[in-house]
C-alpha cells in the first residue's frame, strides 16, 4: 500500500469535483449519508472558525468499478475525469461540501440526497438552517465562478453581500488533511480498504453499527449481501421508524447463519466466521451466506409484523 499525505483546500476540492478532474465514488462498505442539516451547519461552522475537522482517506483507483463492482459514483458537475477516488473515510464531510457546491442536493448512483439550505445571517454573523437570509451555496458558487456575483448584489443589501463574500473566502481557503492511498499492490485491495475504514471508525470497540458490520460482509467478501441487507433494512425502516438496525443484524447472522453473539461482537471473530461462510455454496452454486441471510431476514420481517399486529390489537 502506498500512502501520500497532503492538504486540499475546500475550493480546490469543489472545483475538481465540479470540473470532473476528480471523480468521486462511494465504496460498497461505506455507510449512507446520515448527517442532518444541523450536522452540516456544525461542520461548516468548524471550517469557518478554523477548527480541526479530521482527515479524508481517498483511495486512488484507475478503474473504481473493477476495484469495487458495487461502488456508486457521486454524480456532480460535468467533464471527463482524470482521477478516480473512492471515499474510504470522510464521506459525511465530503458530501456536506458537495451539498454546499450543488445547491443542497447531491446524487449518488440512483440515490439523491437533499438537505435544508444553510444560510448566513449577516446581522448576527452566524450560520442558520433554512432559507432565512443569504444562501451559503449561492455565495460559494459565485466564489468558484459558477454563478454571477451581480445576481447576489441585485438580490441582497450590498453590505450583507460583502460579509457573505468574506465568509465564503474563509471556508473556501480552509485546507483539509488528506491521505491518498494506492492499493493495487495489495492481494485484496477492497478488503484492505474496508479494514482501514473499520480501524478509522471503531478501532478497539465492539461492532454495533449496521454499516460497519456490512463493511466486512458486503464490499469485502460477498457484495450481493450488501444489497440484501440494505434493501431489507430500508423496507423495514419505512414501516418501523424506530427499528434498531442491530436487531436485524444480530437476528440475521445469529439465527440465519448460526453465529454466536460473541462472534458478532468481536471484529476478528466476525470476519473469520463470515470468511468461512463466504467460501460455501449450495447445490445451485449460490452463496450459503447470501441465501441464509435472505431466509432469516424474511423470517425476521414476518415476526416483526406479527408482533406489531399483536401489540396493536391488544392496545386499548
Protein Blocks (a to p, Z undefined) as FASTA:
>chain_A
ZZddddddfklmmmmmmnomaccdddfkbccdfbdfklmmmmmmmmmnopaebjaddddd
fblmlmpmkbccddehedjdfbdcddfbhklmmmmmmmmmnoopacehjbccdddddddd
fklopacedjfbccfklmmmmmnopacfklmmmmpcfklmmmmmmmmmmmmmpccddddd
dfklpmblmlmmmmmmmmmmmgoiacfbfklmmmmmmmmmmmmlmmmmmmmmmmmmmmmm
mlcfklmmmmmmmmmnopafklmmpmklmmmmmmmmmmpccfkopafklmmmmmmmmmmm
mmmmmmmmmmmmmpZZ
